[in-house]
């Protein structure tokens, strides 16, 4: 006897919510008093983009949009579909529209469509032929063109909390029609919490883990031994080219800048755990040493290069310890962006002031002709001057005389540099009679 098609579906698919009340998490959007829920229940459906991590309910919400709107549901994947598939779906929607019926067109991974493919939806959204529902794990601001975004409302979905995931697991364990209720499995609260934690905000993953555990359970009991097998290869959510990547490298950089070594080493480990190239992290940490620590602690620059070299020599996992030590050192080091600021100020002046002439006394004079023209005339060789500095010698172009770019901060080594520089600048002004 053949099994019914429904029984062949994975548990996560069988347990997909059939109403807004069954949605796990996302109460900010679908709680009874929320605008989106009120609109859905009233049948006032709008085109939308659902932005959120995997397993947070984007596809489920799209299906419910069609159900509450009493509309046909079509789904295409930007990973598997091309422009011909889009045209076919739109043609079917046109046929429905001509008969007075609405179509919800769900486009999964919509950010993978290029601009011309995204543009294909625009006239059909404007005319009301389709209710467009796009799902993306990437920031729509970066991945979707402005024309499409202007015609859709963006709804942000969040990772589902561990407590809500435990609720979904309990529902699956008790549901005899769609879930595992007929198996009468025994699972304690601690085991459910472990599965929920391993799912990392992804309800689909949690239900998949529960289904695997049910298959491995002995005598109908899911215990620690079973979970050890199921959860052996836990992975965290990460996208090496997406929003999470940039959010986490930003968190690492800002933790170092904020002198928080605990947060710095945490975010470093999160990125290593996610599969980021350690050499990329070595390069970014070196940038932090130059940009944020700067001359307040010049040794940080050398340590960054040493940690980079150490990783290249040792590889993983030993070399990663060098990167961790570097992240901690950078975080606890005094910080100064004075050199970085001076560099940016000087660059801006160079762009704005044009080609200013080098003062004559600073020019090189390798020929008699050039000497006769005054090249190098009046130059003071600082080593021959008392004190080793020609205080009245101007080195900036005349138009920039007296301009200050570098202002040391009162932290780390720059405390000493600041005092020395303030004294030197005062002596220069006095030597020039200012």
N, C-alpha and C positions, 0 to 999 in steps of 0.2 A: 504494500500500500504506500502510495506516494504522500509525502508530507505536504501540507498546505503551503502555498507560497509565503504567507505571513510568518510561518514557523521557520522559514529559511533565512529570514532577515536577522541581522545582528540585534542584540538586545538594545543597543543605543537607538536603533531605528524603530524598533517595536515600541519603545517607551517614549518616543517623541511626543511632546505635549499636544493635546488636541484642542486645548482652549487656553486662553490667557491665564486662567487660574492655575493651570498646571505648569506654567513656565517657572523654572528654577532660577532664582536671582532676578536681576534686572528690574527690581521694584521701582527704581527711579523712573522707569519708562512705562511699566505695565501695572503699577498699583492702581486700585480702583479710582483714585482721585487724579490720576495723571492725564495730561492732555492727549498723549498718544492713545491711551486706552479708550478714553471717551470718544476720540475720533473714530477708532476702529469699531467700537460698539454701535456708533451711530451710522456707520457706513460711509463716513466722510474720509475717503482714502486718498492719500497724496503720494506722489513719487518720493522715494527716499533712498538714502545711502546708509547702510548699517555698517558701522566701523567698530571692530572689536577683535579680540584674540580668538584663536580656534576654540570650538566647543562651548561658546558662550550663548548660543541660541540664535544666530543670524538666520540660518536656513529655516528654523522653526518659526521665527517671527514672520518671515516672508510667506510661509505656507498659511499662517493664520491671517495675514493680511488678505490673501485671496479668499479664505473661508468666510471671514467677516464681511467682505465686500461682495460675496456671492459671485465671484469672478473666476474665469478659467485661470489655471496656473500653468505657466510654461517656465522651464528652467534651462539655462545654458551655462556652460562653464567657460570662462575666458581662457582657461588652460587648455581645454580640448577643442574649443570652437573657433572658427574663423569667420570672416565676413559672409560667406555663403550661408552659414548656419544662422547668423544674425538676420539676414534677409529672409530666410525661410520662416523664422519665428515671427518676424514682423509681418510677413504676408498672412500668416495664420491669424495674427491679431487683427489685421485689417478686415479679414473675413468675419471675424467675430463682431467687430465694431459695426460693420455694415448690417448685421442682424440685431444690433442693439445690445450686444453683450460685451462686458469689459474683460480685459485680460491683464493679469499680473505677470509681468515678465521679470523673472528673477535671474540676475546675472552674478554668478559666484566668481570670486576673485576678479572683480571688475577692473582692478588696477592693472591687470595684465593686458588689457586691451590698449592698443595705441590710440593716438588722438583721432585718426580718421575712423576707427572702429567705434570709438565713443560718440563721435559726431553723428553716426548713423541713427542713433536713438532720438536725437533732438526733435526733429519735426513730429515724430510720433508721440512723444511726451507732450509737446505743445498742443497737439490736436486732441489729446485725450484717448488716442488709440490704445495706448498701453499705460498701465500704472507701473512705472519702473521701480524695481527694488534691486539695488546693487549691494553686494556684500564685499567687504575688503578688510584685510588685516593690516593694511598700510594707511598712513595718514592721507586722507583724501585731498588735503590742501596741496600735497606734493604730487600725488599720483593721478588725480582726475582733473580734466581740463575745466576751466572756469565756466564754460558754457553749460556743461552738464551739471556742475554743482549749483549753478544759479536756478536750475529747474527742479532741484531736489532738496529735501530737508535732510540734514545729516543727523543721525541718531547714534550716539556713542554708547556701546555696550561694554560692560566691564567684566573682568574675570570673575567667575562665580566663586563665592566664599566656600571654605571647607564645610561650614555648618550647612549651607544650602545643598552642597553636594551630598552630604550624609543623608539629608532628607530625600534626595532623588534616589539614592541607593536603597533606602528603606522602602520607598514606594515600589521599586523594582522587585525587591525581595517578597513583598506582600501581594503584588498584583498577579493573580492566577491566570488572567486572560492574556496579558501582553508580556508579563515579566517572568520571574522565577518562582512565583508563589507556590506552584504545584510541586516544586521540589522540596519544600519545607526545610530550607537550609538553615543551619545554625551559625550565626555570626555575632560576635560580641561587639560592643560599642567601640572598643579600642581598635579592633580590626577594621571597622568601617572608617574610623578616623584616619587610619594609616592609608587606606585606599584613597580617601578624599584628599589627603595631603599629597600623595604621589601624583594625583591627577593634575595638580598645579593649576586650578581654576578652570579645568576643561571637563565638563559634564560627560561628554562623549567618551573621553578617555577613562573616566571613572567607571562608567557602565561597562566598557570593554574589559577593564581589569576585573570587575566583579564577575563578568561572564566567564573569563578565563579561570578565575579562582573557583567558580562553581563546577567547571569541568574537571578541575584537579582535586576537588574536595573528596575526602574519604569519609564514608558513612554520613554524608550530608553535613559535614562540619567544616567550615572555613576557619582554620586556626593559623597560628603563627608560622608553622611549617609550610603551609600552603602559600601564605603571603610572601614568605621568603623567596619562593620560586617565582611568584608572579611579579614581585616588585624588584627583582634583582637588577634590572637595567633601567632604573628611573632616569628620566631626562627632564630638564627644565625647559620652559618655553623660551625660545630664542630664535632670532632671524638674523643671520650674519650680514644681510644686506638691507634690513628693514628698520622700522621705527624703533624696535627694542634695542637694536645695535647702537643707534645714535643716542637713545636715551641713556643707555648704560655707560657709554664712553663719556657722555656729558656728566653723569653722576660721579664717575671716577675722577675726572678732571676737577670738578667743583669740590669734591671731598678733599682732595689734596690741597686745593687753594684755601679751603676753610680750615686747614690744619687738623683734620679728623682722621688719624691713622686707622682707626677701627673701620670706618666707612670705606676708606680707600682700599684696604686689603680685602674687604668684603666684595666691593664692586669688581676689583681685579679678579677675584676667584669666580665671581658670577660669569664674567666674560670668558675666562679660561674654560669654565665648565660648559659654556655654550659653544665652544669650538672656535673662538677667535684665534687667529694666528698670533702666537706670543711675540713674534717679531714686530707685528703691528703695535702691540701694547708697549714694547720696548721703545719704539719710535715715538709714541705719544707721551710716554713718561719722560723721555729726553726733552721733548718740547716743553713739558711742564717745568723741568729743571731750568730751562733757559728762559721761559716766558714768565713764570710765576715765582720761582725762587730767586733767580737772577743773581745779582751781585751781593745780595744779603747773605748768601752762603754759596760761594763759588765752587766749593767741593762737590756740591750736588750734581753739577754738570759732569764732572769727571766720574762720579759714581754712576751716573746714568749710562755713560758710555761703557763703563766696566761691566755693569749689569747686562747690557746689550751683548757685549762680547762674551760674557759668561754663558748666556743662553745659547749663543751660536756654537760655543765649544761643548757644552754639556747636553743641550737639547732638553726634551721633556722626560721625566717630570723634574729632574734635579735643577735644571736651569730656571724653572719657574720660581724657585725659592729666591733666586737673585732678584727677580722682578718684584716679588713680594717685599723683600727687604728694601728695595729702592722705593716702592710706593710708600712704605712706612717712613723712610728717611725724608722723602720729599714733603710728606704731610707734617712732620714735626719740625722741619727746617723753618727758619725765619723767611718771610716772603717779601719780595720787592719786584714790582713790574716797572721800576724806574727806567732801566735800560730799554725795555720794550717800548715804553711810552716815548722815550727820547728818540728811538729809532723811527717810530711812526710820525712824530712831529717833524723830524728832519726830512723824511720822505715827502711829507705834505708840502714843506717849504720848497724842496727841490722841484716838485711838480708846478707849484704856483709861481715861483720866482724866475723861472726861465734859466738861461745860460749866463750866470753871473761870472765875471772875469776873476781869475786867480790873482790875488794881489801881487804886484811886481816883485816884491822882495821874497816871495815864496816860490817864484818860478825857477825852473831849472835853466842854467845858462851854459850849455856845453860848447858853444861857439863864440868867437870874438864878436861876430855880428850881434848875437843876442845879448852879450854883455854890454855892447855899445848902445843897445836899445834900452838898457836899464834893467834887464832881467837879473834877478837876484840881488840887486843893489839895496843895501841897507839891511840885509838879512843878518840876524844875530844868531850865532851858533851857541845854543843854550848851554852846552857843556863848558864853554869858556866863560860864561857869565857867572858872577858871584851868586851862589845859591842854586845854580843849575837851571834857572828859569829866566828867560828874557821877559820880564813882566809887562813891558810896554809894547811887546810885539803882537800885532793883530794877525790872526790866522784865518778868520772868516772873511768872505767877500765884504767889501765896504758897505754894501747895502744891508748886510746882516750883522754889522758890528754890534756886539753886546747881546746878541740873541742867546738865550739859554734853552737848551734842549734837555739836558740831564739834571734831574733833581733827585738826589738820593733820599731814601726814606730813613726814618730813625729806627731801623730794625737790623739785627745781625751786623755783619761786617760793614754795612752801609752807614752805620752810626759813625764809624771812624772816617769813612770816605766822605760823608757829608760835612763833617767838621773840617777836614782838610780842604775840601773844595770851597766851602764858604770862606775860609781864610785866604785861599789862593785868589778867589775872585775879588775879594776886598782889596788885596794887595795890588792886583792888576788895575783896579779902578784908581787907586791912589797913585800908582806909577804913571797913569795917563792923565792925572790931574782932574779926575772926574769927581 
